[in-house]
């Protein structure tokens, strides 16, 4: 979301504002969003004029679509729970608990086991 804000403002974090740019970064807000398997807390960057709306989680949105799929994709690549947690934090600013990640992966493992059972 930092990259989205940089694009919106026209300059990267820690760079000088372009001449004539009146808008600037204004910290972060925390937001809780619901995924298929639980609640995640994310950190959303803000701009001073309140014009920035991230595409990942729009204003007023309380459901994060695709988070569970991202967790499953990272898990399928062999990443550990802590690696997945760090990757989601780095890419999306999403604070996801190890318990939530485990719940998502356990659900998938259970579904795979059910599919692997021979039919009667």
C-alpha positions as CSV (number, residue, x, y, z in Angstrom):
1,X,0.0,0.0,0.0
2,X,3.0,2.3,0.5
3,X,3.7,2.0,-3.3
4,X,0.1,2.9,-4.0
5,X,0.4,6.0,-1.8
6,X,3.8,6.9,-3.5
7,X,2.1,6.7,-6.9
8,X,-0.9,8.8,-5.7
9,X,1.4,11.5,-4.2
10,X,3.9,11.5,-7.0
11,X,7.0,10.8,-4.8
12,X,8.4,8.0,-2.7
13,X,8.7,7.9,1.0
14,X,11.7,9.9,2.4
15,X,11.9,11.9,-0.9
16,X,11.2,15.6,-1.1
17,X,7.8,16.6,-2.3
18,X,7.6,17.8,-5.9
19,X,7.2,21.5,-6.3
20,X,3.5,22.4,-6.3
21,X,2.5,19.3,-4.4
22,X,0.4,20.3,-1.5
23,X,-0.6,16.8,-0.3
24,X,1.8,14.7,1.8
25,X,2.0,11.5,3.9
26,X,0.1,11.6,7.2
27,X,1.0,8.5,9.2
28,X,-1.1,5.3,9.3
29,X,-4.5,4.1,10.5
30,X,-5.2,0.6,11.7
31,X,-8.1,-1.4,10.4
32,X,-9.5,-4.8,11.2
33,X,-10.7,-6.8,8.2
34,X,-12.4,-10.2,8.1
35,X,-11.1,-13.0,5.9
36,X,-12.7,-16.4,5.3
37,X,-10.9,-17.9,8.4
38,X,-10.6,-15.0,10.8
39,X,-9.8,-11.3,11.5
40,X,-6.6,-9.6,10.4
41,X,-5.3,-6.2,11.5
42,X,-3.8,-4.1,8.8
43,X,-2.0,-0.8,8.7
44,X,-3.1,1.6,6.0
45,X,-1.0,4.7,5.1
46,X,-2.8,8.0,5.0
47,X,-2.4,11.3,3.2
48,X,-2.9,14.7,4.7
49,X,-5.8,15.6,2.4
50,X,-7.6,12.3,2.9
51,X,-7.8,11.6,-0.8
52,X,-5.8,8.3,-0.9
53,X,-7.9,5.2,-1.3
54,X,-5.8,1.9,-1.5
55,X,-6.9,-0.6,-4.0
56,X,-6.2,-3.6,-1.7
57,X,-8.6,-2.4,1.0
58,X,-10.9,0.4,0.0
59,X,-12.4,2.9,2.5
60,X,-15.3,1.3,4.4
61,X,-14.3,-2.2,3.3
62,X,-14.2,-4.6,6.2
63,X,-13.6,-7.8,4.3
64,X,-10.2,-8.6,2.7
65,X,-10.9,-10.6,-0.4
66,X,-8.1,-13.0,-1.5
67,X,-6.1,-13.0,1.8
68,X,-6.8,-16.7,2.4
69,X,-5.8,-17.5,-1.2
70,X,-2.6,-15.6,-0.7
71,X,-1.8,-17.5,2.5
72,X,-2.5,-20.9,0.7
73,X,-0.3,-19.9,-2.2
74,X,2.6,-19.0,0.0
75,X,2.1,-22.2,2.1
76,X,2.0,-24.3,-1.1
77,X,5.4,-22.8,-2.0
78,X,6.8,-24.4,1.2
79,X,6.9,-21.2,3.3
80,X,6.6,-21.6,7.1
81,X,3.9,-19.8,9.2
82,X,6.5,-17.2,10.3
83,X,7.7,-16.7,6.7
84,X,4.1,-16.2,5.5
85,X,3.5,-13.8,8.3
86,X,6.6,-11.7,7.4
87,X,5.7,-11.8,3.7
88,X,2.2,-10.5,4.2
89,X,3.5,-7.8,6.5
90,X,6.1,-6.7,3.9
91,X,3.9,-6.8,0.9
92,X,0.5,-5.6,2.2
93,X,1.2,-4.1,5.7
94,X,-1.1,-6.9,7.1
95,X,-0.5,-8.1,10.6
96,X,-1.7,-11.7,10.5
97,X,-1.5,-13.9,13.6
98,X,0.2,-17.3,13.3
99,X,-3.1,-18.8,14.6
100,X,-5.0,-17.4,11.6
101,X,-2.4,-18.7,9.1
102,X,-2.5,-22.1,10.8
103,X,-6.3,-22.1,10.7
104,X,-6.3,-21.3,6.9
105,X,-3.7,-24.0,6.1
106,X,-5.3,-26.6,8.4
107,X,-8.6,-26.1,6.6
108,X,-7.0,-26.7,3.2
109,X,-5.2,-29.8,4.6
110,X,-8.5,-31.2,5.9
111,X,-10.1,-30.6,2.5
112,X,-7.2,-32.4,0.7
113,X,-7.4,-35.3,3.0
114,X,-11.2,-35.6,2.4
115,X,-10.6,-35.6,-1.4
116,X,-7.9,-38.3,-1.0
117,X,-10.2,-40.7,0.8
118,X,-11.4,-43.6,-1.4
119,X,-15.1,-43.3,-2.2
120,X,-17.3,-46.1,-0.7
